[in-house]
Amino acid sequence: MPSFVMLTRIDPGALGSAHALEELEKRAAEAVRKQCPKVKWLSSYAVLGPYDYVDVFEAPDIETAAKVSTLMRVSGRAHSEIWAATEWSKFKKMVHDMPS
């Protein structure tokens, strides 16, 4: 299945306290589980910078990945971006298979 990287920034107005992050995460994760059962979450990171979180997941197609992003925006009250990703080993093989 294709891999995707999702960058998420939480809407500051969505949180009343730091503890509200966990409830927001539960609501968004449940929405993805229900609406996109074929999505496989690989990892999640809280990060410093313009985004709050980076998530890596597999989805059967770009439409499903877009649905995940939409669910995050609606359920998680967040801005998100989805980037398609290729594993480094697969990328190197692709490069090696290209004509000189």
Number of C-alpha atoms within 10 A of each C-alpha: 11 14 21 22 20 19 21 24 19 19 12 9 8 13 14 9 7 8 9 11 15 10 13 18 14 13 15 20 17 13 18 22 14 9 13 17 11 14 19 15 16 12 10 13 11 11 12 8 8 9 15 16 17 18 16 19 20 19 20 14 14 15 10 18 24 16 14 25 22 18 22 26 19 13 18 25 20 22 17 22 17 18 14 15 14 13 9 9 9 10 12 11 10 10 11 10 9 7 5 5
